[in-house]
């Protein structure tokens, strides 16, 4: 896996039931070599860390809530220690940055950069309710990682089933699939993939320009697809209380009187 730089690619979602629904949108995302971000020096001042910039990475956007002074790598090792796993001296993080101060990262992937194979460590998931959850992955790159779903992400999917996480070989492209199966049947296929370019002022500027041209980030696309699913007859579910110890940020569920009356 490249140590640091930008990816230009797309996100693909495909639902199989109870109604078929597929969409895709173009995205720009980044890979960081933590704790050393010197490779991004060539992208300054367009790229910044823990400061406002056209494209920025903020340590506080990752993993456990803690003061801004705590680095993302420290947060990662805190999570690993809590799970009884060995700590790492360096890590690769594939995530969505902020653009002009705004951003939403539906998913982030953590890898152990100190291992020769850059072994997977964590799958970090954010939902649109302001919650954050982690799934621990095994240290084997080539296998399919099967993990029980314990976190409420989409209001159109219940908190059940299992994720099947796969990574393609790192050959200048990043490609990850996260498929959801419920009752041993496929329900949702999700793919994030992109072509790598080294961190430079040009690659950062073009990524920022694409964001300005589209006028949006991932979040509005997610809301739009939710409206389309409702038009197709799918009814949103109430968000349950977060009960998993791997939910790092949790908000109380919204309660409406119309639900209390039934």
Secondary structure by P-SEA (a helix, b strand, c coil): cccbbbbbbbbbbbbcccbbbbbccccccccccccccccccccccccccccccccccccccccccccccccaaaaaaaaaaaacbbbbcccccbbbbbccccccccbbbbbccccccccccbbbbbcccbbbbbbbbcccccbbbbbccccccccccccbbbbbbbbcccccbbbbbbbbbccccccbbbbbbbbbbcccaaaaaaaaaaaaaacccaaaaaaaaaaaaaaabbbbbccccccccccccccccccccccccc
